[in-house]
Amino acid sequence: MKKLLVNIDFDGVLIPNDFEKKLFHNGKTKMSIDNYIKMIIMSPLPPLNFKLLRFFADNMDKYALRLWTNRNSDLQKKTLMNIESFKNVFDSFHFHGGEKKKTKVEGVVIDNNPKYLKCGEFGGILYEFK
């Protein structure tokens, strides 16, 4: 049986959306991208969505999981540190540097922002980690 590819967002799905909330206010950017990157790098690792990650860990025979994030490659090391204990659940990691909306991906998308759900071949699931 072929696995379903699931493209899963990081900020807002696998961790709380706290960093993006600090970056944006009413749709406007509140700080430079450089300051945003520094803020994330200097911050402690946020809590992970263990419930969702355990679901995919328990169903690795059914799903291929891709981290699909707007974070840029400067945040790759910090992001992967955050998911260290679940790295083996992921088949691939895609960092799009704010350009995720321009991608069209195979499979489905899980994202906390409805504008990205159309990027998935089979649509997506609106989900926000709280």
C-alpha positions in Angstrom: 0.0 0.0 0.0 1.3 3.4 -1.0 1.8 5.9 1.9 -0.1 9.2 1.8 2.3 12.2 1.8 1.4 14.7 4.5 3.0 18.1 4.4 2.9 19.5 7.9 3.6 23.1 8.9 5.9 23.9 11.9 4.8 27.2 13.5 1.2 26.9 14.6 0.9 23.2 14.0 3.9 21.4 15.6 4.6 24.3 18.0 2.4 27.1 19.2 2.2 30.1 16.9 3.9 32.4 19.3 6.8 33.4 17.0 4.6 34.3 14.0 2.3 36.3 16.3 5.3 38.4 17.3 6.3 38.8 13.7 2.9 39.9 12.4 0.1 42.2 13.8 -3.1 42.7 11.8 -1.4 41.3 8.7 1.6 43.7 8.9 5.2 42.8 9.7 6.3 44.2 13.1 10.0 43.4 12.8 12.7 42.7 10.3 13.3 39.1 9.2 16.8 39.3 10.6 15.4 40.3 14.0 12.8 37.5 13.7 15.5 34.9 13.1 17.6 36.2 16.0 14.5 36.1 18.3 13.9 32.4 17.4 17.6 31.4 17.7 17.9 33.1 21.1 14.6 31.7 22.5 14.2 28.5 24.4 12.7 25.6 22.4 8.9 25.8 22.4 6.8 22.8 23.4 6.0 20.3 20.7 2.6 19.0 19.7 3.4 15.5 21.0 -0.2 14.3 20.4 0.1 14.9 16.6 3.6 13.7 16.3 2.8 10.5 18.2 -0.1 9.9 15.9 2.3 10.0 12.9 5.0 8.0 14.7 2.4 5.3 15.4 1.2 5.3 11.7 4.5 5.5 9.8 3.3 2.6 7.7 0.5 4.7 6.3 1.9 8.2 6.1 5.1 9.8 4.7 5.6 13.0 6.7 7.3 16.1 5.3 8.1 19.2 7.4 6.8 22.0 5.1 7.5 25.4 6.6 7.9 29.0 5.7 11.0 29.2 7.9 14.2 29.9 6.0 17.3 27.7 6.0 18.9 29.9 8.7 16.4 28.4 11.2 16.9 24.8 10.0 19.3 23.9 12.8 17.1 25.3 15.6 13.9 23.8 14.1 15.5 20.3 13.8 16.8 20.6 17.4 13.2 21.3 18.4 11.9 18.0 16.9 15.0 16.0 17.8 13.2 13.1 19.4 10.8 12.8 16.4 13.2 13.4 13.5 12.9 9.8 12.4 9.1 10.3 11.8 9.9 12.7 9.0 10.8 11.6 5.5 11.9 15.1 4.4 12.3 18.7 5.5 11.4 21.6 3.3 12.3 25.2 4.3 10.7 27.8 2.0 11.9 31.1 3.4 8.5 32.8 3.3 7.7 31.5 -0.2 5.6 28.4 0.8 2.5 29.9 -0.8 4.2 29.6 -4.2 4.6 25.8 -3.9 2.3 23.1 -5.1 3.0 19.8 -3.2 1.8 16.3 -3.7 -0.3 14.8 -1.0 -2.2 16.8 1.6 -1.3 19.8 3.7 -1.8 20.4 7.5 -1.5 24.1 8.3 -2.9 26.6 10.7 -3.3 29.2 7.9 -6.2 28.4 5.4 -4.3 30.2 2.5 -1.8 27.3 2.3 -4.4 24.5 2.2 -4.8 25.0 -1.6 -1.1 24.1 -2.0 -1.8 20.4 -1.4 -2.6 18.1 -4.3 -5.5 16.8 -2.3 -6.2 20.0 -0.4 -5.5 20.3 3.3 -6.6 20.2 6.9 -6.8 23.4 8.9 -5.3 22.7 12.3 -3.9 24.9 15.0 -1.8 23.7 18.0 -3.0 25.4 21.2 
